[in-house]
Amino acid sequence: MSLIKPISKYKLALWFLPYFICIGLNHWASSLTWNEVREKLPLIKTIPQRKGFKSRHIIQYGSQAGVAAMALTRTTTLGPTNSLYVALWLVSFDGLLEELHQVYVPSRIFSVKDIIYNILGGGVDYLFILYSKLLSRR
């Protein structure tokens, strides 16, 4: 039994395109200083951020988990729940790689706390989608 549904390579690529765009934007933004991010992405300034709570990480990695789960659901035989689970792992791994990448970027730091918020963002999306599915079954 194949894990990939019998669809064309082009449809497969189109379903995963938003996920790869998210990864590319994350990598690009994490290569910039914080001031450069605020200048080039002014929308970022409108997202509230407190010292103890990193809502930007949750929004960023939550949306990335959502598009990954959607692509996996449409292109694989995993099913919706398992697709969400795999998407959470993919986003968590990507969040770890982004933090490791920041070790080599001047003015950026590696932070275990950021990794936790990245995983939390994927987890919040996971719970939100599962809750939405429960409500839709009523």
C-alpha positions as CSV (number, residue, x, y, z in Angstrom):
1,M,0.0,0.0,0.0
2,S,1.4,3.4,-1.0
3,L,1.5,6.3,1.3
4,I,1.1,8.8,-1.5
5,K,-2.3,9.0,-3.2
6,P,-2.3,8.4,-7.0
7,I,-2.2,12.1,-8.1
8,S,0.0,13.9,-10.6
9,K,3.4,15.3,-9.5
10,Y,2.1,18.7,-10.3
11,K,-0.9,18.5,-7.9
12,L,1.4,17.1,-5.3
13,A,3.8,20.0,-5.7
14,L,0.9,22.5,-5.7
15,W,-0.5,21.2,-2.4
16,F,2.9,21.5,-0.7
17,L,3.8,24.8,-2.2
18,P,2.3,26.9,0.7
19,Y,4.2,24.8,3.2
20,F,7.5,25.4,1.4
21,I,6.7,29.1,1.1
22,C,6.3,29.2,4.9
23,I,9.6,27.5,5.4
24,G,11.3,29.8,3.0
25,L,9.9,32.9,4.6
26,N,10.8,31.6,8.1
27,H,14.4,30.9,6.9
28,W,14.6,34.3,5.2
29,A,13.3,36.2,8.2
30,S,15.5,34.4,10.7
31,S,18.5,35.5,8.6
32,L,17.7,39.1,9.3
33,T,18.3,41.2,12.3
34,W,15.2,42.0,14.3
35,N,15.1,45.7,13.1
36,E,15.4,44.5,9.5
37,V,12.4,42.1,10.0
38,R,10.3,45.0,11.4
39,E,11.3,47.2,8.4
40,K,10.7,44.6,5.7
41,L,7.6,43.0,7.3
42,P,5.6,45.8,8.9
43,L,2.7,43.5,9.6
44,I,4.9,41.9,12.3
45,K,4.8,45.0,14.4
46,T,1.0,44.7,14.7
47,I,1.2,41.2,16.4
48,P,1.4,41.8,20.2
49,Q,4.4,40.3,21.9
50,R,5.2,40.2,25.6
51,K,8.5,39.1,27.2
52,G,7.0,36.0,28.7
53,F,4.8,35.0,25.8
54,K,5.8,34.8,22.2
55,S,2.6,35.0,20.2
56,R,4.5,35.5,16.9
57,H,6.1,32.0,17.2
58,I,2.7,30.5,17.8
59,I,1.0,32.3,14.9
60,Q,3.9,31.5,12.5
61,Y,4.3,27.8,13.3
62,G,0.6,27.3,13.9
63,S,-0.2,28.4,10.4
64,Q,2.7,26.4,9.0
65,A,1.4,23.3,10.7
66,G,-2.1,24.0,9.3
67,V,-0.9,24.2,5.7
68,A,1.3,21.1,6.2
69,A,-1.6,19.1,7.6
70,M,-3.8,20.2,4.7
71,A,-1.2,19.1,2.1
72,L,-0.7,15.8,3.9
73,T,-4.4,15.1,4.1
74,R,-4.9,15.8,0.4
75,T,-1.9,13.9,-0.9
76,T,-1.3,11.0,1.4
77,T,-3.3,8.1,2.8
78,L,-2.6,9.1,6.4
79,G,-6.0,10.5,7.1
80,P,-6.8,13.8,8.8
81,T,-5.7,13.0,12.4
82,N,-2.4,11.3,11.4
83,S,-1.7,14.1,9.0
84,L,-2.0,16.6,11.8
85,Y,0.3,14.5,13.9
86,V,2.9,14.3,11.2
87,A,2.5,18.1,10.5
88,L,3.2,18.8,14.2
89,W,6.5,16.8,13.9
90,L,7.5,18.5,10.7
91,V,6.9,21.9,12.1
92,S,8.7,21.0,15.4
93,F,11.7,19.8,13.4
94,D,11.7,23.0,11.2
95,G,11.5,25.1,14.4
96,L,14.5,23.4,15.8
97,L,16.4,23.9,12.5
98,E,15.5,27.6,12.4
99,E,16.8,28.1,16.0
100,L,20.1,26.2,15.1
101,H,20.4,28.4,12.0
102,Q,20.2,31.5,14.2
103,V,23.4,30.5,16.0
104,Y,25.3,31.5,12.9
105,V,23.4,34.8,12.3
106,P,24.9,37.9,13.9
107,S,22.4,39.6,16.3
108,R,20.3,36.4,16.6
109,I,20.6,33.9,19.4
110,F,19.7,30.2,19.9
111,S,16.9,29.9,22.4
112,V,15.3,26.7,23.8
113,K,12.4,28.9,24.9
114,D,11.8,29.8,21.2
115,I,11.9,26.1,20.2
116,I,9.2,25.4,22.9
117,Y,7.0,28.2,21.5
118,N,7.5,26.9,17.9
119,I,6.3,23.4,19.0
120,L,3.5,25.1,21.0
121,G,2.4,26.9,17.9
122,G,2.1,23.7,16.0
123,G,0.3,22.1,18.9
124,V,-2.2,24.9,19.2
125,D,-3.0,24.5,15.6
126,Y,-3.3,20.7,16.0
127,L,-5.8,21.2,18.9
128,F,-7.7,23.9,17.1
129,I,-8.2,21.7,14.0
130,L,-9.2,18.7,16.1
131,Y,-11.7,20.8,18.1
132,S,-13.1,22.2,14.8
133,K,-13.6,18.6,13.5
134,L,-15.4,17.6,16.7
135,L,-17.7,20.6,16.3
136,S,-18.4,19.8,12.7
137,R,-19.5,16.3,13.6
138,R,-22.4,17.6,15.8
